[in-house]
């Protein structure tokens, strides 16, 4: 079976152009395929099973509404589901079953597709709720243009699940997979939609991903990542690593721009230089005080107070030796 759709036309489905979040078309491919639409869970059943979740666990959306995992569904073309999403889920499930050994061997592009699909599904649900509650007009006027641009680009990139998408000499993401000391780590995940940042831990591995930074967050934390290497992390160390990525993703001050060209059914994406015309650095200044507040949230299970974390304002506490923290200015 070919990996891409042979008859695919050269248009790119762009849901943010006409705010296509009404559960009528496939969340990923619009009306590209003629197969019927069904609603699929954004947390696949294999993952709920591995996590020992019933699916009744709850998540709070941006509009403050609370939904169970089982109620989080997006519309999907049956062809996209059976031909493209299910094989991807099978590949990720097989890797997760092997723990760190399996996940660290995954092609980063597959992890990006899988995490991107999850994050974009959440965005779809949030968009649908916002339009429905009239917090957002049908053409999205009262939503940040920058965010719409970013979410739209993510959708185009995640279309690589069902069509050929070629990233020209760049990688749009930063993805880090690390081993964990505790081989029985319970499943949990975090996501920050505005910065497209995500983390997950399960069994003996943890994943941190920034989905649209062209690899800059990974470079920003390279010193610490080199120091970690393949050393298994303790639970507080992994949360500290996540806190650093979530905070630096917030400090990242560029909106990546891409030249997107459809050619004979494939989509070619070229990254514009991030430097742009700005002479300032790609990240706003790292502030230990703000970072400590982020860290306090990630370290809740260990009860560290903000005062304790930032007792020495120039040197927040760290579970890494040396701490290898970014420099403040």
Steps between C-alpha positions, in 0.01 A plus 500: 500500500657834402584734780343797330178551317566463128216722381569774755455842350744782559281708727580510870216470748509817715228487768588844640408667170128437550499379860408143418445374857138390476548121514388470136837436331804293596707694755819412314408488132181707464301355211804360312364145532151391409470242777247550782590692815516335840600644836820361647636532854799729524647276772517161325363196682842328505646795692214509754555128550877536552432788741239295692250778435127442470460799269279669759797702629444868440677787331423871522483689171590865444133601529506350853267216396594156631482194276588137541774356276237279334301809403795657316431408138574647159338428162716287274463356153473119529764468228745726686428306818549149363773567243713752683413570866460137613839388357663800673328410831616137461859614448496730805320239714763237412780741595330602827462130587881466488548808719804723459675245278211516251415869523861618465521301173191666350548732208451852641272573203260229622503639855434846355203369298358325806548785749399753233179309430418500872575871547317599183198290609491697826523825301208382281287433809593838653419678170165324473411601858609861445295536180202332664514724807542799268826587673639486150318622193470249216795661322715512813529878516543518875784248510867588479611490137834362617334204671279426200807510280685259729206259535441507124865416435479213749197361315688515167802323651292229667337427163825303451299218665311445173693682229861566414630807682865589439687720748777664296827479696346576840302337779200696632511345847715435807437151639689345792457141621667412832519185714348511852631332817155385605411219259133515607432872456123552474374663180448875498532780248502879486435732213519872441301579189618860453865397474424153354704336777432149627642250746414142586635237734426130524685191621873567460492794255409865471442717192517878469402668174471852361312460173581821317833649597724370218714320758596811697389387849712187472803712409420738787523213752779311322745526791259324736395245237865410433551465874200263529598285202341159560500526880159407648336798671331506838137616504586854624780525240260420216251759624782753527601427139135551394477827695806632317353417158154635583657824627742544209215431251321792666814717463542408131404826332475414130201388301656254254410576139500236228481495122245226427484366146267226379660308211331199337325380813799558730548805722845659523568714805797731526578694820566872477803611705392556861734795535275711279585868521522492877841524658382377838550143614243229417408474869396769745718526811491198729388614845566263787207646695245421227663164429471415871122555482477258206719253686286519813202385294691206348640404840164499682531129599819581696354804676781746426393854586587792277703647786703180526558476123618859467658547844817594314364728223808439282487125540158323510514149642553222250508120503778512238868524588617738367167679445603618148236772508477755219671828576294793620570850376 
